[in-house]
Amino acid sequence: MINIDIARDFSEKPFGRFQFATDQHPSDGKWTGDRFRNEQLLPVFRESKDKIEVLLDNVDRGFGSSFFDEAFGGLIRAGIPFQEIKDRLFIITNDESYYDEIWEYITEAHQKME
């Protein structure tokens, strides 16, 4: 099992969708959902077959929907198969609504890709 604690391993203040600005969207800062996905989640999915436990608690403020959608729903858009995510990703949090929201974004991204 690989453990990722967002507050410890990424940032105590995660926020937003995109780190770098483009013509289509502005930058949301340094600790964004795309950066978390690209630096923390995708390497683990691509380089191992271990289960992945992501701890959401201990951040200074809550999470925005754009962070969750880009970090977790973005796994589907990055080519990680839905069943693999279901089998390997474990969301750990005291806030059940975060758990539900993340799985909604993953499921929606999967349905859009079908």
N, C-alpha and C positions, 0 to 999 in steps of 0.2 A: 504494500500500500504506500502510495506517495501522498504526503500531506502538504497542502498549500494553505497557509494562513495568510489571507489577504493583508491584514494589518501588519503582520511581521515580515512577510516575504515580498510585499508589493508596496502598499502605502496605507497609512492610517486614514487618508483622505482621498479615496478613489472617487473619480467624478468624470462624467461625460462619455461621449462616444469615440471621438477621433482625436488623436494626439496632434497630427499635422494638418494644417489647412490646405484645402484644394479649391479649385473653382466651384466645386459643388457644395462645400461645407467649410465652416470656420473651425479653427482649432479649439478644443475644449480644455486644453492644458496638458500637463505632463502625465497624470495618473489615470488614464482613460481605459475604457473597455477594450478598445482595439489593442492597446499596448499590453494589457493584462493577458488577453487571449494569445497574442503573438509571442510574448516573452515567457509566460508561465504555463498556459494550457497546451498550446499546440506542440511545443517541444516534447512534453510528456506523452501526449497522444501519439506522436510520430516516432518517438525513440524508445518506447517501452510498451509492454502489454499489461503493466500493473494497473490496479484500480487507483483512482485519483479521488482523494478526499479534499474538498475545498471548504475551509472554515470561513464563514462570513462575519462572525462576531468580532468585537474589539476594535472596529473602526470608529473614528471620532464622530462621524455623522452617518446618517443612513445612506442608502444606495439609490441612485436614480434609475429609472427604467432604461435610459439610453445606455448606461454602463452594462446592465444585465443583458440587454438585447445584443449589444455588440460583442461582449465577452463570451457569452454562452450560446446565444442563437447564432453568433458568428462562427461557431465551430462547424455547424452544418454548411454554411456558405463557404467555409475554407476546405470543405471536402471530407470532413470526418463523418462517417456513416452514423445515422440515427441510432441503429441498434448498438453500435459500439459505444456511443455516448451513454445510452441507457444502461449498458452492462458495466461500464467502468467509472462513471462520474457519480460521486456521492456528495451532496450538498449538506453541510453541517451548519445549523443556525438555530438560535433560540426564537427567531421570528419566522413562523411557518409561512407567512405571506411571501417572504423572500423566496423560500423553496418553491412555492406554487408559481410565482412569477417567472422564475428562471426556467422551469419546465414548460411553462406556456410559451416562452420565447423559442425554446428549442423545438417544441412541437410545431409551432407556427412556421418556423424556418424550414423544417422538414416538409411540411405540407406544401409550401410554396415551391420547393425544389422538385416535387413529384411530377 
